[in-house]
Amino acid sequence: MLYNSYTVIWLPSSMKWAIWGDRNYGICILGLRDANHRVDAWPIVKTWRPMDQTVLSWVALNFANQQLPQEVVDSLFLHYSNEAK
């Protein structure tokens, strides 16, 4: 992802999870098919963050004056969070 692609998607054969990576935003998003799998995955992804203000602040680094447009915030929460903003 660092050298040859702007968007990368990883899917296992089980289809229990997926990772979407976007070099433009500098983030990878892990999606779990079932929230109960979060407990199983936690030891592997313990350094990852839920969709929160920390993640939004990282994405904001890609925008002028580090101001994240509200439509980007809404889209991230709509597609990658269990919460709505």
Beta strands, then each sheet from edge to edge (+ up, - down):
strand 1: 7-10
strand 2: 17-22
strand 3: 27-32
sheet 1: 1+ 2- 3+
end
